Amino acid sequence: MEEEAIVLRIANSEEYIDEGGWDDDETILLQSGTKILGVHPMVDDFEAWYEETYGEKVRVEYSTYGTNEELYNQMTLGNTFDVVCPSEYMIMKLMEEERLQAFSDSFFDPGEEMNYYIKGVSPYIDSVFRELKMGDEEVRRYGAGYMWGTMGIVYNPDKVPREAASHWSMLLDRAYYKQITMKDSVRDSYFIGLGVLHENELLGQQLIQDPRYNETLSAWMNDTSEQTVARAEQILSDMRKNAYSLETDSGKADMVTGKVVANMQWSGDAVYSLDQAEEDGVELAYAVPEECSNLWFDGWCMMKKGLSEDRRKQNAAEAWINFLSRPDNVVRNMYYIGYTSVIAGGKSNLIYEYAEYCYGAEEGSEDTVEYPMEYFFGAEHENTLVAEKSQLERQLYAQYPPVEVLDRCAVMKCFSDEGNKRISRMWTNIRCFDWTELF
């Protein structure tokens, strides 16, 4: 008797996976001769691949959510998932609540042919995961990276000088009144508020030269004490009054149409904005403020309640992560959504080739620069890209930030319940500010 198909309930952010349907002229032809084209949705391709590879049918029930908090609320209200893809702080929260199933030991075995994740994850990202812990547990045991990046400012260089866009405080500048947007995301916006709060200290040589710089930066950017939240609330309240809007997605279009001249933005959405503007003949740029930024990542996790110790289902869940980590599928997802995968490719050079395909200088170009990428791809492969000099402020800079940018980044961590309550109250106050103050 044939076994029933494995049902895998997967929840992911909206528009965060290749949905297929590419036109033939979108075919990506890499230097090695490899052609990549997303004909079918990634979910459909996974179902077919899993049956062909493992001899079992799997049916994916795929759903989406808008924010980490929305995902958490869905689970709190009773929605049961097997695999989810939250951000770093939410992974840590779910670990703390013991909701996550640890990956099997075999998932980390590079000798397994289909283990594309562990064989291909960037050495830089892997080191971040190893250092990040919840209690005594490494985050990597419960979360496998998907996409990563920084938070910065997309800006129109014809309207905003780079020096201004290189500081979070420009979002408070009345010279740009109603010409900037903020993220309708309590965690990201709170981080920016702390960046403004500590701007002078963060730029001071005393801290920069301190051997405990990274520890201090992390402590400051994850501080939810009552006094700090109150000070950050005043900064963000003033910023909100200066902003054209609070948004999670519309800022990209507002930058392209010129409604705003600067936009607090995740690096992946920054790439999308720059690409779209370029099609309309507008050149935008991306800056990561000099004081600090958020090093964020989203990662795949398995839910203990959903899997219910079902070994078949856990095998399928781990296979899903590995399928998405296969270099050709990594390229498909990066092309489709504009974000940067945590996968470098291991022995495969395909993902580096894709970076070169996107950002390598045209033959005969004179205004070029060598762009080191060894930290991400590793020393064993070609990893210094020759790019147009303008890419130092554009898509390449956004997708693969230089090491000196990453050195001033901190990961947002899981806050205490009391800390979450404080910033939630703060955010409610900011989102519901008195509109009569504008008139």
C-alpha positions as CSV (number, residue, x, y, z in Angstrom):
1,M,0.0,0.0,0.0
2,E,1.4,3.4,-1.0
3,E,2.1,5.8,1.8
4,E,0.2,9.0,1.9
5,A,2.0,12.1,0.7
6,I,3.9,14.1,3.4
7,V,2.1,17.4,4.0
8,L,4.6,20.2,4.7
9,R,3.1,23.4,6.0
10,I,5.5,26.2,5.2
11,A,5.1,29.9,6.2
12,N,7.4,32.6,4.7
13,S,7.4,36.3,4.2
14,E,5.4,37.7,1.3
15,E,7.1,37.7,-2.1
16,Y,10.2,36.0,-0.6
17,I,10.7,33.0,-3.0
18,D,10.8,32.5,-6.8
19,E,7.3,32.1,-8.1
20,G,8.4,31.1,-11.6
21,G,6.9,32.4,-14.8
22,W,10.1,34.0,-16.1
23,D,10.1,35.1,-19.8
24,D,12.7,33.5,-22.0
25,D,14.6,36.8,-22.3
26,E,15.1,36.6,-18.5
27,T,17.3,33.6,-18.9
28,I,20.5,34.0,-16.9
29,L,23.6,32.8,-18.8
30,L,26.6,32.6,-16.5
31,Q,30.3,32.6,-17.5
32,S,30.5,28.8,-17.1
33,G,27.8,28.3,-19.7
34,T,25.1,27.5,-17.0
35,K,21.6,28.7,-17.9
36,I,19.1,29.5,-15.2
37,L,15.4,30.1,-15.8
38,G,12.6,30.0,-13.3
39,V,9.8,28.3,-15.3
40,H,7.8,26.8,-12.5
41,P,7.3,28.1,-8.9
42,M,10.0,26.9,-6.5
43,V,7.5,25.1,-4.4
44,D,6.3,23.0,-7.4
45,D,9.9,22.2,-8.4
46,F,10.7,21.1,-4.8
47,E,7.7,18.7,-4.8
48,A,8.9,17.1,-8.0
49,W,12.5,17.0,-6.9
50,Y,11.7,15.4,-3.6
51,E,9.7,12.6,-5.1
52,E,12.4,12.0,-7.8
53,T,15.2,12.1,-5.2
54,Y,13.6,10.3,-2.2
55,G,10.8,8.3,-3.8
56,E,8.1,9.8,-1.6
57,K,5.4,12.4,-2.5
58,V,5.4,15.6,-0.6
59,R,2.7,18.3,-0.8
60,V,3.6,21.8,0.3
61,E,0.9,24.0,1.9
62,Y,2.5,27.4,1.5
63,S,1.3,30.5,3.2
64,T,2.8,34.0,3.8
65,Y,2.9,36.7,6.5
66,G,3.9,40.3,6.6
67,T,6.1,40.7,9.7
68,N,7.8,38.5,12.3
69,E,5.2,39.7,14.8
70,E,2.3,38.7,12.5
71,L,3.9,35.2,12.2
72,Y,4.1,35.0,15.9
73,N,0.5,36.1,16.4
74,Q,-0.7,33.5,13.8
75,M,1.0,30.8,15.8
76,T,-0.3,32.2,19.1
77,L,-3.9,32.1,17.6
78,G,-3.5,28.4,16.7
79,N,-2.0,28.2,13.2
80,T,0.3,25.3,13.1
81,F,3.3,25.3,10.7
82,D,6.1,22.8,10.1
83,V,8.7,25.2,8.7
84,V,8.9,29.0,9.1
85,C,11.4,31.7,8.1
86,P,11.6,34.4,10.8
87,S,14.4,36.9,11.5
88,E,17.2,36.4,13.9
89,Y,15.5,37.8,17.0
90,M,12.3,35.8,16.4
91,I,14.3,32.6,16.0
92,M,15.9,33.3,19.4
93,K,12.5,34.0,20.9
94,L,11.1,30.7,19.6
95,M,14.2,28.9,20.9
96,E,13.6,30.5,24.3
97,E,10.0,29.3,24.3
98,E,11.2,25.8,23.2
99,R,9.0,25.8,20.1
100,L,11.8,24.8,17.7
101,Q,13.0,21.4,16.6
102,A,16.8,21.1,16.4
103,F,18.2,20.0,13.1
104,S,19.4,16.4,12.9
105,D,23.1,15.6,13.1
106,S,22.9,14.3,9.5
107,F,21.8,17.8,8.4
108,F,25.3,19.1,9.3
109,D,27.2,16.3,7.5
110,P,29.0,17.7,4.5
111,G,29.6,14.2,3.2
112,E,25.9,13.8,2.4
113,E,25.3,14.5,-1.3
114,M,22.1,16.5,-0.9
115,N,23.3,18.6,2.0
116,Y,23.6,21.8,0.0
117,Y,23.2,24.1,3.0
118,I,26.1,23.0,5.2
119,K,28.3,22.5,2.1
120,G,27.5,26.0,0.7
121,V,26.8,28.4,3.6
122,S,29.1,31.4,3.5
123,P,32.0,31.0,6.0
124,Y,31.2,34.5,7.3
125,I,27.6,33.8,7.9
126,D,28.4,30.4,9.5
127,S,30.8,32.2,11.9
128,V,28.1,34.7,12.9
129,F,25.6,31.8,13.6
130,R,28.2,29.9,15.6
131,E,28.8,32.9,17.8
132,L,25.1,33.7,18.3
133,K,23.6,31.9,21.2
134,M,20.4,31.7,23.1
135,G,21.4,30.5,26.6
136,D,23.9,27.7,25.9
137,E,22.5,26.8,22.6
138,E,23.9,27.9,19.2
139,V,21.3,29.5,17.0
140,R,22.7,27.4,14.1
141,R,21.3,24.2,15.6
142,Y,17.8,25.6,15.2
143,G,18.0,28.1,12.4
144,A,19.5,27.7,8.9
145,G,20.1,31.0,7.1
146,Y,18.1,32.1,4.1
147,M,18.8,35.8,3.2
148,W,20.9,38.4,5.0
149,G,21.9,42.0,4.8
150,T,22.1,45.4,6.5
151,M,19.8,48.3,7.2
152,G,20.6,51.6,5.5
153,I,19.3,54.6,3.6
154,V,18.3,54.6,0.0
155,Y,18.6,58.1,-1.3
156,N,18.5,60.3,-4.4
157,P,22.0,61.6,-4.8
158,D,20.7,64.6,-6.8
159,K,18.7,65.7,-3.8
160,V,20.7,64.3,-0.8
161,P,24.5,64.4,-0.4
162,R,26.1,61.1,0.6
163,E,27.5,62.7,3.8
164,A,23.9,63.4,4.9
165,A,22.7,59.9,4.0
166,S,25.6,58.4,6.0
167,H,24.0,59.3,9.3
168,W,20.7,58.1,10.7
169,S,20.1,61.6,12.0
170,M,19.3,62.8,8.5
171,L,15.9,61.3,9.0
172,L,15.3,64.0,11.6
173,D,16.6,66.8,9.4
174,R,13.8,69.4,8.7
175,A,15.5,70.1,5.3
176,Y,13.9,66.8,4.2
177,Y,10.5,67.4,5.9
178,K,7.9,64.9,4.5
179,Q,10.5,63.7,2.0
180,I,11.7,60.7,3.9
181,T,10.0,57.4,5.0
182,M,10.4,55.2,8.0
183,K,9.9,51.5,8.4
184,D,6.6,50.4,10.1
185,S,8.6,47.9,12.1
186,V,9.1,48.4,15.8
187,R,12.4,46.5,16.0
188,D,14.1,48.0,13.0
189,S,13.0,51.6,13.8
190,Y,13.9,51.2,17.5
191,F,17.4,50.1,16.4
192,I,17.7,53.3,14.3
193,G,16.5,55.4,17.2
194,L,19.3,53.9,19.3
195,G,21.8,54.7,16.5
196,V,20.8,58.4,16.7
197,L,20.8,58.3,20.5
198,H,24.4,57.1,20.6
199,E,25.6,58.8,17.5
200,N,28.4,60.8,19.1
201,E,29.8,57.9,21.2
202,L,29.5,55.5,18.2
203,L,31.6,57.8,16.0
204,G,34.1,58.6,18.8
205,Q,37.6,57.1,18.6
206,Q,37.5,56.0,22.2
207,L,34.8,53.4,21.5
208,I,36.1,52.5,18.0
209,Q,39.6,51.7,19.4
210,D,38.2,49.8,22.5
211,P,39.0,46.1,22.3
212,R,35.4,45.5,23.6
213,Y,33.9,47.6,20.8
214,N,31.7,44.8,19.5
215,E,30.4,43.8,22.9
216,T,29.6,47.5,23.7
217,L,27.9,48.0,20.4
218,S,25.7,45.0,20.8
219,A,24.8,45.9,24.4
220,W,23.8,49.5,23.4
221,M,21.8,48.4,20.3
222,N,19.9,45.8,22.4
223,D,19.2,48.0,25.4
224,T,15.5,48.1,26.4
225,S,15.9,49.8,29.8
226,E,13.2,52.2,30.8
227,Q,15.4,55.3,30.4
228,T,16.7,54.2,27.0
229,V,13.3,53.4,25.6
230,A,12.0,56.8,26.7
231,R,14.9,58.6,25.1
232,A,14.5,56.6,21.9
233,E,10.8,57.3,21.8
234,Q,11.4,61.0,21.7
235,I,13.8,60.6,18.8
236,L,11.5,58.4,16.9
237,S,8.5,60.6,17.6
238,D,10.3,63.5,16.1
239,M,11.4,61.4,13.2
240,R,7.8,60.2,12.6
241,K,6.6,63.8,12.4
242,N,9.3,64.5,9.8
243,A,8.4,61.5,7.7
244,Y,6.2,61.3,4.7
245,S,5.0,57.9,5.9
246,L,5.5,54.8,7.9
247,E,5.7,51.9,5.5
248,T,6.8,48.3,5.0
249,D,6.7,48.1,1.2
250,S,5.5,51.3,-0.4
251,G,8.8,53.2,0.2
252,K,10.4,51.4,-2.7
253,A,7.8,52.8,-5.2
254,D,7.9,56.2,-3.5
255,M,11.6,56.4,-4.1
256,V,11.3,55.5,-7.7
257,T,8.5,58.0,-8.4
258,G,10.2,60.7,-6.5
259,K,7.6,61.2,-3.8
260,V,10.5,60.9,-1.3
261,V,14.2,61.6,-1.5
262,A,15.4,59.1,1.2
263,N,14.0,55.9,2.6
264,M,15.0,53.8,5.6
265,Q,15.5,50.5,3.9
266,W,16.6,46.8,4.2
267,S,19.4,46.2,1.8
268,G,17.4,43.7,-0.3
269,D,14.6,46.2,-0.9
270,A,17.3,48.8,-1.6
271,V,18.5,46.7,-4.5
272,Y,14.9,46.4,-5.8
273,S,14.5,50.2,-5.6
274,L,17.8,50.9,-7.4
275,D,17.0,48.4,-10.1
276,Q,13.5,49.8,-10.7
277,A,14.7,53.4,-10.7
278,E,17.4,52.5,-13.2
279,E,14.7,51.2,-15.6
280,D,13.1,54.7,-15.3
281,G,16.3,56.5,-15.9
282,V,16.8,57.5,-12.3
283,E,20.0,56.7,-10.4
284,L,19.6,56.1,-6.7
285,A,22.2,55.1,-4.1
286,Y,22.5,53.2,-0.9
287,A,24.4,54.2,2.3
288,V,25.0,52.4,5.5
289,P,25.3,55.0,8.2
290,E,28.8,55.4,9.7
291,E,27.7,55.1,13.4
292,C,26.2,51.5,13.1
293,S,23.7,49.3,11.3
294,N,21.7,46.2,11.9
295,L,23.2,42.9,10.6
296,W,20.0,41.0,10.0
297,F,19.3,37.5,8.6
298,D,16.2,35.4,8.1
299,G,16.4,31.7,8.6
300,W,14.5,28.5,8.2
301,C,13.3,26.8,11.4
302,M,11.4,23.6,12.1
303,M,8.5,23.9,14.5
304,K,8.4,21.2,17.2
305,K,4.6,21.2,17.4
306,G,4.1,20.8,13.7
307,L,6.6,18.0,13.2
308,S,5.3,16.1,16.2
309,E,8.4,13.8,16.1
310,D,7.4,12.7,12.6
311,R,10.7,11.6,11.1
312,R,9.4,11.6,7.5
313,K,8.2,15.1,7.9
314,Q,11.5,16.3,9.4
315,N,13.4,14.7,6.6
316,A,11.2,16.6,4.1
317,A,11.7,19.9,6.1
318,E,15.4,19.5,6.0
319,A,15.3,18.6,2.4
320,W,13.3,21.8,1.7
321,I,16.2,23.9,3.2
322,N,18.8,22.0,1.2
323,F,16.8,22.3,-2.0
324,L,16.7,26.1,-1.6
325,S,20.4,26.1,-0.9
326,R,21.3,24.4,-4.1
327,P,23.4,27.0,-6.0
328,D,21.1,27.2,-9.1
329,N,18.0,27.7,-6.8
330,V,19.9,30.3,-4.8
331,V,20.5,32.3,-8.0
332,R,16.8,31.9,-8.9
333,N,15.7,33.3,-5.6
334,M,18.2,36.1,-5.5
335,Y,17.2,37.2,-9.0
336,Y,13.5,37.0,-8.2
337,I,13.4,38.8,-4.9
338,G,16.6,40.9,-5.0
339,Y,17.9,39.8,-1.6
340,T,21.3,38.2,-0.9
341,S,21.4,34.5,0.0
342,V,23.6,33.3,2.9
343,I,24.8,30.6,0.5
344,A,28.2,31.1,-1.1
345,G,28.1,27.8,-2.9
346,G,31.0,25.8,-1.4
347,K,32.8,24.1,-4.3
348,S,30.4,25.5,-6.8
349,N,31.4,28.9,-8.3
350,L,27.8,29.6,-9.6
351,I,26.8,32.2,-7.0
352,Y,30.0,34.2,-7.5
353,E,29.4,34.0,-11.2
354,Y,26.0,35.4,-10.7
355,A,27.5,38.4,-8.7
356,E,29.8,38.9,-11.6
357,Y,26.9,38.6,-14.1
358,C,25.1,41.3,-12.2
359,Y,27.9,43.7,-11.3
360,G,31.0,42.9,-13.2
361,A,32.4,45.8,-15.3
362,E,31.8,45.8,-19.0
363,E,34.8,45.0,-21.1
364,G,36.7,48.2,-21.9
365,S,35.3,50.1,-18.9
366,E,38.0,52.4,-17.5
367,D,36.4,53.7,-14.3
368,T,36.5,50.4,-12.4
369,V,37.5,49.2,-8.9
370,E,38.5,45.9,-7.4
371,Y,35.8,44.8,-4.9
372,P,37.1,42.1,-2.4
373,M,34.5,39.4,-1.5
374,E,36.8,36.8,0.1
375,Y,35.1,37.2,3.5
376,F,31.9,35.9,2.0
377,F,33.0,33.3,-0.6
378,G,36.1,32.1,1.0
379,A,39.7,32.0,0.0
380,E,39.6,28.9,-2.2
381,H,37.7,30.6,-5.1
382,E,38.1,33.7,-7.2
383,N,36.5,36.4,-5.1
384,T,37.7,39.8,-6.1
385,L,35.2,41.4,-8.5
386,V,36.1,44.1,-11.0
387,A,33.1,46.4,-10.9
388,E,32.2,49.9,-12.1
389,K,33.3,52.4,-9.5
390,S,29.7,53.6,-9.1
391,Q,28.8,50.2,-7.5
392,L,30.6,51.4,-4.4
393,E,27.4,53.2,-3.6
394,R,24.9,51.0,-5.4
395,Q,23.6,47.4,-5.7
396,L,26.9,45.6,-5.2
397,Y,27.6,47.6,-2.0
398,A,24.1,46.8,-0.8
399,Q,24.2,43.1,-1.6
400,Y,27.8,42.4,-0.4
401,P,28.8,45.2,2.0
402,P,32.5,45.7,2.6
403,V,34.1,44.3,5.8
404,E,34.4,47.7,7.2
405,V,30.6,48.1,7.1
406,L,30.1,44.7,8.7
407,D,32.5,45.6,11.5
408,R,30.1,48.3,12.7
409,C,27.0,46.1,12.6
410,A,25.2,44.4,15.5
411,V,22.6,41.6,15.5
412,M,19.3,42.4,17.0
413,K,18.6,39.8,19.8
414,C,15.7,38.5,21.6
415,F,14.4,41.0,24.2
416,S,13.0,40.2,27.6
417,D,9.2,40.2,28.0
418,E,9.4,43.5,29.9
419,G,11.7,44.9,27.2
420,N,9.2,43.9,24.4
421,K,6.3,45.5,26.4
422,R,8.3,48.7,26.7
423,I,9.1,49.1,23.0
424,S,5.6,48.0,22.0
425,R,4.1,50.8,24.1
426,M,6.6,53.2,22.7
427,W,5.7,52.1,19.1
428,T,2.0,52.5,19.8
429,N,2.6,56.1,21.0
430,I,4.6,56.9,17.8
431,R,2.2,55.3,15.4
432,C,-0.7,57.2,17.0
433,F,0.9,60.6,17.3
434,D,-1.2,63.7,17.4
435,W,-1.9,64.7,13.8
436,T,-3.0,68.2,14.9
437,E,0.7,69.0,15.6
438,L,1.1,69.2,11.8
439,F,-1.2,72.1,11.3
